[in-house]
Amino acid sequence: MDFPEVNGWTVVPLFGDLDDFAAPELRKLFDVLIDGGEPRLVVDLTAVGFVDSTGLNALLGAARRVRDAHGALRLAGAAPRVRDVVELGGVTAVLPLYPDVAAACA
């Protein structure tokens, strides 16, 4: 897997829905990235149309693993519908949400 790097942050673009069907693959992706030494991740949610609690839990699990590796995980570019779910789920208390990738990588 080859993801772009911006200012020392690895940008991980996600697509489609982050739900119970996508969560296992999402967890595997984060495991590979974190185990491969990528502790500073920006998750680009621009192309994500839906997030449920399983998707939020996958993101939170990745955030815990990244923190344990002395890194950070940021969310960027969420559409209003996705942003609302992330905010209502209390995820922004743990994972900062930025308006776009450029802001998240600054």
N, C-alpha and C positions, 0 to 999 in steps of 0.2 A: 504494500500500500504506500502510495506516495501522495502526501498532502502538502499544499503550499505552506510555506513558513513566512510570517510577516512579523518583523521586529522581535524575533525570538519566540513567537507563538505559533504553534501548529494549528492551522485552520482545518476543521473537519466539517465539510458541508453534508448536511443530512437532507433527505428527500422523502416525501410522502407522509405517512402517518407514523407517529411514535405511539404504538399501542401494544397490546399483549402479543400480537403476532410479530412485531418488529423488535420488541425488547430483547429477546435472546440474541439476535444478531448484533444489536447495538451493544450489549454487554461484551460480546466476543470482540467486537471492534475496539472498544475501550481497553479491554484486557491486552490486546496485541499492542496498541499504542503505548500504554503505560508500561508494560513489561519491556517494550522496546526502547524505553528511555525518553519518552515524550511527556514530561510532567507539566508542560504549559500548553493547555489546549483551549482553543476558542471553537465552540460548537455553533456553526452557522445554521440557524433555523429558518432562513429566508424561504426555502422551498418546502417547509413542513406545513401541512394543512391542518393537522389534528394531533393533539397530545392527550393521553389519558393518564391515569394514576400509575399504570405500569411503566409507561414511558418516562414519567417524572421520576419514578423510583430508579430506573436505569441511569438517568442523569445524576441523581443524588449518589448512587453507588459509585459512579465514576468519579464524582467530586471527592468522595471520601478516600478512594484509592489514590487519586492525584495528590491530595493533601498529605497522605501518608508518605508519598514520594517527595515531599517538600516542594510541590508544584502548585498549580492553580488551574481551575477550569472556569471559563466564562461562557455565557450564552450571548448570542448576537442575532439581530435581524428578525426577531419573531414578528409575525403578522399579528394584528390586533386580537384575533380570536385565540391564537396560541399564547400570546403575551398574557391575556386575561387568565387563562388556565394556569399558567406558570405563577402568576402573581397570587391568584386565589388559593393555589396549592401551598403557598408559603415558601416556595422554592427560592425566591429572590432573597430570602433571609440568609441563605447559604450560598447560592450561586448568583453572582451579579448578572444582570441583564442589560445589555448595551443596545443602542438603536441599530448599529450596523457593525460589520467586521472591522472596519477601519477604527472605530471608536474603541472596540474591545481590544485591539492590538496596540493601541497607543501607550 
